[in-house]
Amino acid sequence: MKQSTFYFDIEKFADKLYGRGRTFARKLCMDIDRGVVLSTPVRTGRARGGWLVGLNLINDTPTIEDETGQATIDENNREINKLILGDIVYISNNVNYVQFLERGSSKQAPNGMVAKTLRRFPQILREAVVEAKKEHP
């Protein structure tokens, strides 16, 4: 039995929509993660290396010292790349003093890391939309 063109058009549209949604979600999470990691003040790199990503659960693995933040970002991106639509993404930090850093205890980050990143949320959102459209025209 021959499939109708309409069926294939709907299937193609659904695939494109799913691809855009997944790309959008991944880009959004990666940019938020990158923002908090790179905004984290550095003395030893422990707080910066403490940012962890978990899909559908809070990641409580031991943290690393990461002065530049790149190893942390790379590891978190690997986890985010596993994301499928419907997943809950947790970006957390289990370093015991991170809440003080967020409240401005460091002169390097007087406005926190999460708050600073979330102030950029409209821009991060727009960039994720553009990226999703670009990858799935």
Secondary structure as UniProt FT lines:
FT   HELIX           5..39
FT   TURN            46..47
FT   HELIX           48..50
FT   STRAND          51..55
FT   HELIX           70..80
FT   TURN            81..82
FT   TURN            85..86
FT   STRAND          89..93
FT   TURN            96..97
FT   HELIX           98..102
FT   TURN            103..104
FT   TURN            107..108
FT   TURN            110..111
FT   HELIX           114..119
FT   HELIX           121..135
//
